[in-house]
Amino acid sequence: DYQSGNYYTPIIDIWETEKQKFDGAAGVWGEHRAKDKKAVAVYNDEKERLRIKYDEKEYPKTSLFPGVGTLSRAHGCPNDPTCSLTWGAALRIVTGYEASEACMLLNDEFRFFVEGKNPSLENENATKNTPFKALSWNFLKVPEHHERHFDKVSRSSSNTMILAPAWDPKKEWEPGTSYSLVVAATPDTYKWLMGTKLPSESSPKNKWLEEASDQDLELATDFLSLTVRALADLLVLNDDPIEMVKNHLESSEEDDPANQLEAVAKKLEEVLFSVENGVDTSDLFPTQSESTKTKGKTKKSKTKERVENLQSKVDRLMSLRRKFMEAKEVIVPVKKANIKDGKAKILKVNLGLYFEGKSHFIPDPYLWALKAGSAWGGYNSQKSLMACDVYGPFCSDTFDDSDDMSQDPPVEITIMEGFENINRNSDEISAAGSSMSSISNCKTDSDRDGKPVAVVTPS
C-alpha cells in the first residue's frame, strides 16, 4: 500500500461535497481574524516583519515531508503578481492593513505593502520595508516540483494536495502558537510527498509527521469550509477594478473614450512593470544558484504579455462571480460520515515540532487557509482565489542546480527571479482584443440584490 501511494486515505475518501449559502461568511471570517490582535500587529510593525522575514540561514533546512528529490519552497500568497494582485480583499482581512481601497491596481501603498516598493517610485508615504510576500510565514518547504501537486489543483488531475490548517478560528491565534496541517491528497501525490518506502524510525521527519485525529479533521474541515464560503462572499462583494481604473482615468485625464481600453491596458502594464522591477529581494535566498538569480529588469514588451495573463485570470474570476451571484451557493468540503471506521489513515504535520526552537516561523493559519481554499476551489472548478496555474516564465524554485525545467510546466515565479524567459510568441498586446473584466479584490459601493453592502475588515 505504501509503495502504491494508498497507505494514507485519499482525498476523495476524506471529504464529500455539499453546496452551502455563503452570504455573510466574509464578515464572520473577518471578525474571527480581527480578534487575533497580536498576529495583526506583526504585519503592521516593521520590526516584527523584519524578525520573521524569510532567512535561508535561519529557516529549517529540511522539507516537511520525506519525498525524494530536492527541496522547493511553496508559497502561501503566490509570488506571480498576475495572481497575487487578485488577493487584495483577502489579504486586507488577514493582515489588518488599514487600506481605504483593497484594489492593488489603484492603491500604491497597499501594493507596496504586499509586493515590495519599487525604489524608483518617489512616494514618501509608501511602504519602504519588508514586503508581505518576503515573510517566512508565506513559505513552506516541500519536495521538488510542488507546482504539479499544490498549485495546479483539479479533480481530474492525479496530482492533488490540500494542506488544511486544523485551527479553530473562534480561538485567538498568537504568533508562535502551534497547530497542525491536515494533508488530503491523491495516491500519486502521496508518493511524491512521502516516497515509496516507509521512513525509518530514526528519520527526523517522524518527529512532526503524525496521524490526524478525528478532532484534527473536524477542525480542518470546518475552517476550510468557512474559508471557502468567505472567499465566495468576497468575490461577490468586490466589484470590477477595471471599471474602477477606467473611471479613475476618466476623472483624472481628458481621454478620448475610444482610447479607453488602450489607456486601461497601459495602466495595468505600469502596475505589473512596477511590481516586477521592484524591491530587490535576492538576499532572501543566498543558497540559490547564479543561474536563477535576477539577471535584469523586466522588459516592457514582456510586461505587456503579463497584462494579457492577468486579464485572462480576471475574466475567469468574473465569470465565477456571475455564477455565484446567481446560485448564491458554493461547494464546500464535508467530512465523510464513515471516515473514522478504524481503517482511515490521515496524515498531518505538527508545525510546532517542525519549527521547534524557531516558533516565530510558525505560519499564520489564516494565510494557509486561503491557500487551502484556493486549492479546494481548483479541485471543484470554482477557484475564487488564484494560486497559480499555467503561465509565462519557466523558472525553478528548487535548490538543485541540475534541474532541467525545460521539461516541466511553468511554475510559480519566485520573488528573486527575473522574467526574461517568458515563453510567448508575441510581445505585443491588443487592448481592443482583450476582455476588460475585473479582479475580484476591489472594494466598491456596489450592491448585491440591489442593496448597499460593506466588507467587514479588522479595525
Long-range contacts (C-beta under 8 A, 24 or more apart in sequence): 2-194, 2-196, 2-197, 2-198, 3-191, 3-196, 3-197, 4-187, 4-191, 5-186, 5-187, 5-188, 5-189, 5-190, 5-191, 5-196, 6-187, 6-190, 7-190, 7-194, 7-198, 7-345, 8-183, 8-185, 8-190, 8-194, 8-345, 8-346, 8-347, 9-339, 9-344, 9-345, 9-346, 10-185, 10-186, 10-187, 10-190, 11-160, 11-162, 11-184, 11-185, 11-186, 11-379, 12-186, 13-336, 13-339, 13-344, 14-184, 14-217, 14-335, 14-336, 14-339, 14-344, 14-346, 15-184, 15-221, 15-333, 15-334, 15-335, 15-336, 16-333, 16-334, 16-336, 17-331, 17-332, 17-333, 17-334, 17-380, 18-331, 18-332, 18-333, 18-334, 19-327, 19-329, 19-330, 19-331, 19-332, 20-225, 20-229, 20-329, 20-330, 20-332, 21-229, 21-328, 21-329, 22-229, 22-230, 22-232, 22-233, 22-236, 22-324, 22-328, 22-329, 22-330, 23-233, 23-328, 23-448, 24-233, 25-226, 25-229, 25-230, 25-232, 25-233, 26-93, 26-230, 26-231, 26-233, 26-234, 26-237, 26-455, 26-456, 27-233, 27-455, 27-456, 28-226, 28-230, 29-93, 29-169, 29-226, 29-227, 29-229, 29-230, 30-93, 30-230, 30-455, 30-456, 30-457, 30-458, 31-456, 32-169, 32-170, 33-93, 33-94, 33-96, 33-169, 33-366, 33-458, 34-96, 34-457, 34-458, 34-459, 35-172, 36-172, 36-173, 36-174, 36-366, 37-172, 38-172, 38-174, 38-175, 39-173, 39-174, 39-175, 39-364, 39-366, 40-95, 40-96, 40-458, 42-175, 43-94, 43-95, 43-96, 43-97, 43-132, 44-95, 44-96, 44-97, 44-98, 46-129, 46-130, 49-129, 49-130, 49-132, 49-135, 50-129, 50-130, 51-360, 52-135, 52-136, 52-137, 52-175, 52-360, 52-361, 53-130, 53-134, 53-135, 53-136, 53-284, 54-134, 54-135, 54-136, 54-138, 54-139, 54-284, 54-285, 55-136, 55-284, 56-284, 56-285, 56-286, 56-287, 57-286, 58-358, 58-361, 59-136, 59-139, 59-141, 59-358, 59-361, 60-141, 60-354, 60-355, 60-358, 60-361, 62-141, 62-204, 62-205, 63-141, 63-142, 63-143, 63-205, 64-140, 64-141, 64-142, 64-181, 64-205, 64-208, 64-349, 64-354, 65-142, 65-143, 65-193, 65-194, 65-205, 65-209, 65-349, 66-194, 66-195, 66-199, 66-203, 66-205, 66-209, 67-142, 67-143, 67-191, 67-192, 67-193, 67-194, 67-195, 68-143, 68-195, 69-143, 69-144, 69-145, 69-400, 70-143, 70-144, 70-398, 70-399, 70-400, 70-403, 71-141, 71-142, 71-143, 71-144, 71-398, 71-399, 72-141, 72-142, 72-143, 72-144, 72-145, 72-146, 72-397, 72-398, 72-399, 73-139, 73-140, 73-141, 73-142, 73-397, 73-414, 74-139, 74-140, 74-141, 74-142, 74-146, 74-150, 74-151, 75-133, 75-138, 75-139, 75-412, 76-137, 76-138, 76-139, 76-140, 76-363, 76-367, 76-368, 76-370, 76-371, 77-114, 77-132, 77-133, 77-138, 77-367, 77-370, 77-371, 78-151, 78-386, 78-387, 78-388, 78-412, 79-133, 79-412, 79-413, 79-414, 79-415, 80-388, 80-391, 80-392, 80-412, 80-413, 81-115, 81-272, 81-275, 81-276, 81-306, 81-310, 82-272, 82-306, 82-309, 82-310, 82-313, 82-386, 82-388, 82-391, 82-392, 83-313, 83-386, 83-387, 83-388, 84-114, 84-115, 84-133, 84-386, 85-111, 85-115, 85-271, 85-275, 85-310, 85-439, 85-441, 86-313, 86-314, 86-317, 86-385, 86-386, 86-439, 86-440, 86-441, 87-114, 87-370, 87-385, 87-386, 87-441, 88-114, 88-439, 88-441, 88-442, 89-234, 89-237, 89-238, 89-440, 89-441, 89-442, 89-443, 89-455, 90-231, 90-234, 90-370, 90-385, 90-441, 91-132, 92-457, 93-366, 93-457, 93-458, 94-364, 94-366, 94-367, 94-370, 95-132, 96-457, 96-458, 98-459, 101-442, 101-443, 102-238, 102-441, 102-442, 102-443, 102-455, 103-241, 103-244, 103-439, 103-441, 103-442, 103-443, 104-271, 104-441, 105-241, 105-244, 105-245, 105-267, 105-268, 105-271, 105-439, 105-442, 106-241, 106-244, 106-245, 106-248, 106-442, 111-271, 111-274, 111-275, 112-278, 115-275, 115-278, 115-279, 116-275, 116-278, 116-279, 116-281, 116-415, 117-278, 117-279, 118-274, 118-275, 118-277, 118-278, 118-279, 119-278, 119-279, 119-280, 120-277, 121-274, 131-279, 131-281, 133-415, 134-279, 134-281, 134-284, 134-415, 136-361, 136-363, 137-361, 137-362, 137-363, 137-364, 137-367, 138-363, 138-367, 139-363, 140-363, 140-368, 142-193, 143-192, 143-193, 144-398, 144-400, 144-403, 145-192, 145-398, 145-408, 145-411, 147-409, 147-410, 147-411, 147-412, 148-192, 148-408, 148-409, 149-185, 149-189, 149-192, 149-193, 150-375, 151-387, 151-388, 151-389, 151-411, 151-412, 152-378, 152-389, 152-390, 152-409, 153-375, 153-376, 153-378, 153-379, 154-378, 154-379, 154-381, 155-379, 155-380, 155-381, 157-186, 158-186, 158-187, 158-188, 158-189, 159-186, 159-188, 159-189, 159-192, 160-185, 160-186, 160-189, 160-375, 160-379, 161-185, 161-186, 161-189, 161-193, 161-375, 162-224, 162-372, 162-375, 162-376, 162-379, 163-349, 163-368, 163-371, 163-372, 163-375, 164-220, 164-221, 164-223, 164-224, 164-369, 164-372, 165-220, 165-223, 165-365, 165-368, 165-369, 165-372, 166-212, 166-215, 166-216, 166-217, 166-219, 166-220, 166-223, 166-348, 167-219, 167-220, 167-223, 167-365, 167-369, 168-219, 168-222, 168-223, 169-223, 169-226, 169-366, 173-364, 173-365, 173-366, 175-360, 175-362, 175-364, 176-359, 176-360, 176-362, 177-362, 178-350, 178-351, 178-352, 178-353, 178-355, 178-359, 178-362, 179-351, 179-352, 179-362, 179-365, 180-210, 180-212, 180-216, 180-348, 180-349, 180-350, 180-351, 181-220, 181-348, 181-349, 181-351, 181-368, 182-212, 182-216, 182-217, 182-220, 182-346, 182-347, 182-348, 183-212, 183-346, 183-347, 183-348, 183-349, 184-346, 190-347, 193-347, 194-347, 207-353, 207-354, 208-349, 208-350, 208-351, 208-353, 208-354, 209-347, 209-348, 209-349, 209-350, 210-347, 210-348, 210-349, 210-350, 211-345, 211-346, 211-347, 211-348, 212-346, 212-347, 212-348, 214-339, 214-340, 216-346, 216-348, 217-335, 217-339, 217-346, 218-335, 221-333, 221-334, 221-335, 223-365, 223-369, 224-332, 224-333, 224-369, 224-372, 224-373, 224-376, 225-332, 225-333, 225-334, 227-369, 227-370, 227-372, 227-373, 228-330, 228-331, 228-332, 228-333, 228-373, 228-376, 228-377, 229-330, 229-332, 230-373, 231-370, 231-373, 231-374, 231-377, 231-384, 231-385, 232-324, 232-330, 232-382, 232-384, 234-384, 234-440, 234-441, 234-455, 235-317, 235-320, 235-321, 235-324, 235-384, 235-440, 236-321, 236-324, 236-325, 236-448, 237-443, 237-446, 237-448, 237-453, 237-455, 238-440, 238-441, 238-442, 238-443, 238-444, 238-446, 238-455, 239-438, 239-442, 239-443, 239-444, 239-446, 240-318, 240-437, 240-438, 240-439, 240-442, 240-444, 241-438, 241-439, 241-441, 241-442, 242-314, 242-436, 242-437, 242-438, 242-439, 243-438, 244-442, 244-444, 246-436, 261-431, 261-432, 261-434, 261-436, 262-431, 262-432, 264-431, 264-436, 265-304, 265-307, 265-429, 265-431, 265-434, 266-431, 268-307, 268-310, 268-311, 269-300, 269-303, 269-304, 269-306, 269-307, 269-429, 272-303, 272-306, 272-307, 272-310, 273-298, 273-300, 273-303, 276-303, 276-306, 276-419, 281-415, 281-416, 282-416, 284-415, 284-416, 285-414, 285-416, 287-399, 288-399, 288-416, 289-401, 291-401, 292-395, 292-396, 292-397, 292-414, 292-416, 292-417, 293-416, 293-417, 294-416, 294-417, 294-418, 295-418, 295-420, 296-418, 296-420, 297-418, 298-418, 298-419, 298-420, 299-420, 299-427, 301-427, 301-428, 302-419, 302-420, 302-422, 302-424, 302-427, 303-419, 304-427, 304-428, 304-429, 305-392, 305-422, 305-424, 305-426, 305-427, 305-429, 306-392, 306-419, 306-422, 307-429, 307-434, 308-429, 308-434, 309-391, 309-392, 310-439, 311-434, 311-435, 311-436, 311-437, 313-386, 314-437, 314-438, 314-439, 314-440, 315-435, 315-437, 316-383, 317-384, 317-386, 317-437, 317-438, 317-439, 317-440, 318-437, 318-438, 318-440, 319-437, 320-382, 320-383, 320-384, 321-384, 321-440, 323-382, 324-384, 325-448, 330-382, 330-384, 331-380, 331-382, 332-376, 333-376, 384-440, 388-412, 392-419, 392-422, 392-423, 392-424, 393-417, 393-419, 393-421, 393-422, 393-423, 394-421, 394-423, 395-421
